[in-house]
Amino acid sequence: MVLLPWGLSRMTPPNAPETTLGGLAPLGGERDTASSFPLALESLQALHSQGFRAYFVGGCVRDRLLGIVPHDFDIATNARPADLLALFPDALEVGASFGVVIRRKKSAEVQIATFRREGGYADGRRPDAVDFVDEPREDAARRDFTINALFEDPVSGEVLDFFQGREDLAARCLRAVGDPHRRFQEDHLRMLRAVRFAARFGLNLDAATAAAIRENAPQIVRISAERIRDEISRILVEGAAARGFALLDELGLLDQILPEVKAMQGVEQPPQYHPEGDVWTHTMLMLEMLRQPPSLTQALGVLFHDIGKPGTQTITDRIRFNGHVEEGVRIARAIMNRLRYSGEETTQVCALVENHMKFMHLRDMRQSTRLRFLRMPLFDEHLELHRVDCLSSHRKLDNYDYAREELANLSAETLRPPPLLRGEDLMALGLKPGPQFRVILTNLEDEQLEGRLVDKEEALHWVRKHFSV
């Protein structure tokens, strides 16, 4: 393992893309390590100066031991909440019953929490009771995985490892702290976190931990849609999405949270177009081939692009999927709504699904249709989806190359020319505002994009000729 010096780099951690997930802060954007580390170190030294025990804990220690520059900094201490608020009057008390405060300075943020042990978890999410304790070992015992139960003093370099977390890191093993069944019954979301950590860091699941996830997998549906969404999102953008989804499937979680994706397995495709295999295999290959890091909507678009195929497969002269695009848009929208993604994210993902087959017709499109296609919002995501769609199947990039050449040769004004007429021009002709305006202006732009109309006078003449004025 590569041991990095604390706080000496502005590097962004590998596999921490600068993207905003539904309901989440950017993984690598607004808060950067260089600004957070000084605040974290200052906070820890202030606690030490008052005689308290305090350590960096969890992910920042894990990441450093893996040779990854930490992104977030958490501190655990025996100082009680009242002590923390007295010592840090600028702190925000965000979890009074849990003894958690947050310090913020500009873009930097540090979470400071009192050592604690936790009672039962009746709702499978939050502890029913919390007791503050003085020893870090008791605090470590309530954490999820051994690799996240590490404490370190960045000044002395002392690492407290009560559950062999460093050994597990060296062995590339993900293991629950203590009894894995108890850990997953306490907080069901830990099952998805296990998949995310195993995929992102290339870890193998400890046998007992994996068995406990399989047994408890049906409980994941008790977790809120938003929390499930956030873990799915992270799996998709942290750099090992295909392995993450293979693990979700292997552990019995995929059928619980995304049965529509599970349904792609075993859905055979015509071998002359898809020699790689069924819809699931094709989709997983695409996730592997995406340029990293992908945006969230890019990854979701790939995951859902063929999700309409299981319900539309027919076998006549060959295997066909008539209407799979329309069915895919319907299913994708239903999933996005179910998981509470934003309207903007839903619109883009559905657009990716809806348009992914149009590249094959690109050369045959009318010029106006082709230009409108090439100027779609976030067209780079459509282009990337098409690239990996081709590479994971027939490997022919003719239409991809053609689209790139077209974009390289087209000016912004050609793609989106200034309108020849606006609504006020139509009213000046005596037309009344209403739905007809959109029809007129759309048809007028078609004529402009086709090169048949070039100035305002021609446009006015065209309107007088084709509409009652």
Secondary structure, DSSP 8 states (H G I E B T S, - for coil): -----TT------TT--S---TTS--SSSSS-HHHHHHHHHHHHHHHHHTT--EEEETHHHHHHHTT---S-EEEEES--HHHHHHH-TT-EEEEGGGTEEEEEETTEEEEEEE-EEE---TTSSS-S-EEE-S-HHHHHHTSSBGGG-EEE-TTT--EEESS-HHHHHHTTEE-BSS-HHHHHHH-TTHHHHHHHHHHHHT-EE-HHHHHHHHHHGGGGGGS-HHHHHHHHHHHHHTT-HHHHHHHHHHTT-HHHH-HHHHTTTT----TTT-TT-SHHHHHHHHHHHS-SS--HHHHHHHHHTTTTSTTT-EESSSEE-TTHHHHHHHHHHHHHHHTT--HHHHHHHHHHHHHTTGGGGGGGS-HHHHHHHHTSTTHHHHHHHHHHHHHTTT---HHHHHHHHHHHH--HHHHS---S--HHHHHHTT---SHHHHHHHHHHHHHHHTTS--SHHHHHHHHHHHS--
